[in-house]
Structures are given as C-alpha cells and as structure tokens.
Amino acid sequence: VEYSKNYKADHWCQKGHILLVLSGDLTTELDDGRVFTLSAGMSYQVADYAEAHRSSTSTGAQLFIVD
C-alpha cells in the first residue's frame, strides 16, 4: 500500500493488521491517546478489536500490510 504525502485516515480502524513500513514515515495514533512514529524497517502488529488505531503521514509511506 502506498500513502501519499499528507495522508490521514478518516476513521478509527478496529481490524487487526501486521504492518511493515518499507519507505517513508508513518504515524499511528491509538484511541487511548498514544502516538507512535515508524520509519522504514519498523513494524507493528495489532489484533482485531484490540486497539483502535488510525494512521497518517506527512512525507508519504510505502507499506506492506497483512490483514
């Protein structure tokens, strides 16, 4: 998946994912207020209905996502 510069999700996602950032930077916000910024080579995993999240990027990002 490729997110363009200044992408911001318009919803909170409840679906589980395994996500790897291939290039660029991705900011992931959790509904409890925590915010994480991932750069190329970093990844995260979240289970279905475990932590609602939404992503954004100011630079653009290329991602590998497994649902």
Stockholm file with secondary structure:
# STOCKHOLM 1.0

chainA/1-67         VEYSKNYKADHWCQKGHILLVLSGDLTTELDDGRVFTLSAGMSYQVADYAEAHRSSTSTGAQLFIVD
#=GR chainA/1-67 SS CEECTTEECSSCBCSCEEEEEEEEEEEEEETTSCEEEEETTCEEEECTTTSCEEEEESSCEEEEEEC
#=GC SS_cons        CEECTTEECSSCBCSCEEEEEEEEEEEEEETTSCEEEEETTCEEEECTTTSCEEEEESSCEEEEEEC
//
